[in-house]
């Protein structure tokens, strides 16, 4: 999968809101409804803002059905906390980074 976006977010008060906007755009492109996209983006922004590292790298890729977002730059403790905080988004550890997959929930026939 080719990377669609790579952001290096420096330790400034605005890195959370920047991550928020990027994740909203990716989630909408992946087919999430606007409210779900905003909720996912808010959770990611909070994790990014809480990272004590000087730089957090947000990398994302889009495929036909989802956006895969990877966050790296924090220590092991931050990664564990981020995975817990983003558990509702299906977060997992992947090569020292936190990875999550944003995809629309399939509709079920009733």
Beta strands, then each sheet from edge to edge (+ up, - down):
strand 1: 5-10
strand 2: 55-62
strand 3: 66-72
strand 4: 92-94
strand 5: 97-103
sheet 1: 1+ 2- 3+ 5- 4+
end
